[in-house]
Amino acid sequence: MVVKDWVWLILLGLAGFLLGGVYVTWKSSRMFAFVLLAGAILAAAGAVTWMI
């Protein structure tokens, strides 16, 4: 497989990792959680776009 075939999987994993960070930081720092959420949304959108 070519490296290009793995990019969407890496982006999806990054989105999951960032969503875990949102879950952990939600009670202590909402602003940072929103920043992580924005990154997770961008990573997930990038993964979906890459798959298409």
N, C-alpha and C positions, 0 to 999 in steps of 0.2 A: 504494500500500500504506500501511496505517496503521502508526504507530510500534510498536504492540503486536505486529505481525507480525515485527518485527526483534529483539525482546527476547530470544527464545530463541537466535537466532544470535549475539547479542552475549555472552550468558551462556556459550554453547559456546566461543566464541573466548577468553573470559576463562579458562575451565577449561583450555583448551590452553596458554594463556600461563602459567598457574600450574603446570601439569605440567612445562613447560619449566624453570621455576624450581626445581622439585623435582629434576629431573635434574641441573641445574648445581650446586645447593648440597648434594647428598647427601653428598659426601665431606668437605666442609669443616664443615658445620653440620647435623647430623641433626635437631636440635630444630626449627630454622627450616624444614627441609624437610618435617617433619611438619605444621607450621602451614600451609605452602603446600599440602600435600596435602589437608588438611582443607578449605581454601578451594576447591580444585579440585573436590573431591567435592561440596561444597555447590552450586557453580556449575553443575556438570553435572546434579545432581539438579534444580536449579531450571529448567534448560533443558528437561529431559525433562518435568517437570511442566507447564511453560508450553506445550509442544507438545501435550500431551494436553488 
